[in-house]
Amino acid sequence: MMLLEVNGLKKAFGSRKAVDGASFTVRRGEVFGLLGPNGAGKSTTISLICGVLKANSGEVVVDGFHVDIDGANAKRLIGIVPQEPALYPTLSAKANLRFWGTVNGVPADELEDAVNHVLQVVGLADRADEKVAKYSGGMKRRLNIAAGLIHSPKLLIMDEPTVGIDPQSRNHILETVKTLKDKDITVIYTSHYVEEVEYLCDRVAIMDDGKIITEGTIPELLEQGNQFQELTIRVDAIPDGIEKVIQALPHVEEFSVQNEQLKILTSNAEKVLPSAFAEIIALGATVSEIKIEKPNLESLFLTLTGKALRD
């Protein structure tokens, strides 16, 4: 059964079409990924779903309630975790959650239990009385999730929740999302990090230029992108000029450097590998490891749009 239906959603700012006919559905109890690069229209779509922005056309239905007709009832079912923490830094974590609980209609006699529960969920119970100003960026993100959960929403929308935080906090947030799924909370998770979406999501919609360009389970989507492979070559040091040399090779679609690893997206790894290996050796580097990986969502995105997710 569908908890959310988005049909033909459009939103323009002047001549720029931020959302251009987006349609998708989200089932009860699933983690639904909305994947796309910065500027794809993900955040605007989320604002339209929540009723923060009014669509030029199209409709959003949350558990049977139309956002533009019965917005109050629809909004009660939604929790939102925005990109930037919506917190008061001079207040404690508990005080922040009491405020957001009251704003979201949590009854006074249930508020303290709700606050304590969500602090446990996000792993901040031992820091509950500290001022938010003393929190790290990752802790603020986790408290932001608690604020989104305080009124026990049916649908939790998480808009790029791990941008710019440390790896430990990022892992904690990912595991928190897994826990929410186990509690049958429906989650929309927007990101441009492929590995997060692949790890968390039951189904994924890929968005670009305000449009949903494909949608499905991870296996269904990966079948569409099987023409590309990722070739990873680990070297002892990155040689000067390697980017220009590798990108000039036939069948190389994209090239990047990550630590001491050279990553090549290619339509023919078997042909690219010998040439790339020779060029690396000629530039004086030593190769310590070579891996050829199956297609992922990033390679599918490149197939469908001709550009990388980080563009």
Secondary structure, 3 states (H helix, E strand, C coil): CEEEEEEEEEEEECCEEEEEEEEEEEECCCEEEEECCCCCCHHHHHHHHHCCCCCCEEEEEECCEECCCCHHHHHHCEEEECCCCCCCCCCEHHHHHHHHHHHCCCCHHHHHHHHHHHHHHCCCHHHCCCEHHHCCHHHHHHHHHHHHHCCCCCEEEEECCCCCCCHHHHHHHHHHHHHHHHCCCEEEEEECCHHHHHHHCCEEEEEECCEEEEEEEHHHHHHHCCCCEEEEEEECCCCCCHHHHHHCCCCEEEEEEECCEEEEEECCHHHHHHHHHHHHHHCCCCEEEEEEECCCHHHHHHHHHCCCCCC
